[in-house]
Structures are given as structure tokens and as C-alpha cells.
Amino acid sequence: MSILNYFFIGVGFTFIMDLLLGIEEIKNHPKVIGKPFDWGQRIMCVIIWPLCLLIFLLYFILEIIRKYLIR
């Protein structure tokens, strides 16, 4: 994988994260209120997207487990 592919995947991942964080339900979630997704975070997300993806998937799976398995 070339460095250009790495950055294109990072831009795509950051774009998807930006779209998800623009949804009203997610904007009003207590864990997201007061934590803007600004340009500094976007640039870091493009650079270290594999780590960001891992963290996103981990918390996504944990939230599903808490919601559906632990009642």
C-alpha cells in the first residue's frame, strides 16, 4: 500500500466519521455534547486512521453489548 492510498483511506474514514457526528441523535448524546469534531481532530484522524477505526469499533461493540446483552 502506498502512502497515497493510506491518506485516501484516512480521508474516506474521516468523511464517514464526520457524517456520523453530524446526525442530530448523535450530536445530542451525552457523551458527545461539548466535544466538537474540529479541523485538528480531522487531520489527526486522517493521519492515524487505523487507531481511530480500532477505537471506534471497540466502543461501538461495547455499546451494543451494554444495550442488548446487559439489561
Order of alpha helices (4+ residues) and beta strands (2+ residues): alpha-alpha-alpha-alpha
